[in-house]
Amino acid sequence: MPGQVNYADGVKFPASQVASTDVNTLDDYEEGTFQVTFTCGTSGTITIDTTQDTLSYVKIGRMVMISGLVAVSSVSSPVGSLSLGNLPFANQAGAEQSAYAPVNCRGSGLENTAATMMTGYIGPNGNTINIEHFSAGVVGNAAADVKGGSNFIIGAIYLAAQ
């Protein structure tokens, strides 16, 4: 019968998005994984364990959820800021505060035992997570905190760029 919905099969989306101009129409759902990279802001390198270099994502409309664990196998004199890159979708653009997305980050096995918390954010139109440490009431660069054997559990929800 035309127009009849078979609820036993659930909601299905086509393999390629058929975008709607109506912002209230759910027209996209996707699940997948992506390999991450670490970048030091000033100098040095951080090598990710190739068996633990992949995070998962779910994209529903513009909302993107990422999660997983990343392990470090070795470092070579990391200095400066720390970025986790290669996100599957860029964050929304804009100059206002709402264009920033917070990231939950748990770092363990770190070089800097005085760092009491790791935190992160995705900037406007960005496709990297900026990771910082919090130590003695001050937010600071986190690259030097990382050593071989460090790992990071990452969780974030952000709005993909339109």
Stockholm file with secondary structure:
# STOCKHOLM 1.0

chainA/1-162         MPGQVNYADGVKFPASQVASTDVNTLDDYEEGTFQVTFTCGTSGTITIDTTQDTLSYVKIGRMVMISGLVAVSSVSSPVGSLSLGNLPFANQAGAEQSAYAPVNCRGSGLENTAATMMTGYIGPNGNTINIEHFSAGVVGNAAADVKGGSNFIIGAIYLAAQ
#=GR chainA/1-162 SS CTTCCCGGGCCCCCSSCCCCSCTTSCCCEEEEEEECEEEESSEEEEEECTTSCEEEEEEETTEEEEEEEEEEEEEEEEESCEEEECCSSCBCCCSSGGGCEEEEEEEESCSCTTCCEEEEEECTTCCEEEEEEEETTEEEECGGGCCTTCEEEEEEEEEBCC
#=GC SS_cons         CTTCCCGGGCCCCCSSCCCCSCTTSCCCEEEEEEECEEEESSEEEEEECTTSCEEEEEEETTEEEEEEEEEEEEEEEEESCEEEECCSSCBCCCSSGGGCEEEEEEEESCSCTTCCEEEEEECTTCCEEEEEEEETTEEEECGGGCCTTCEEEEEEEEEBCC
//
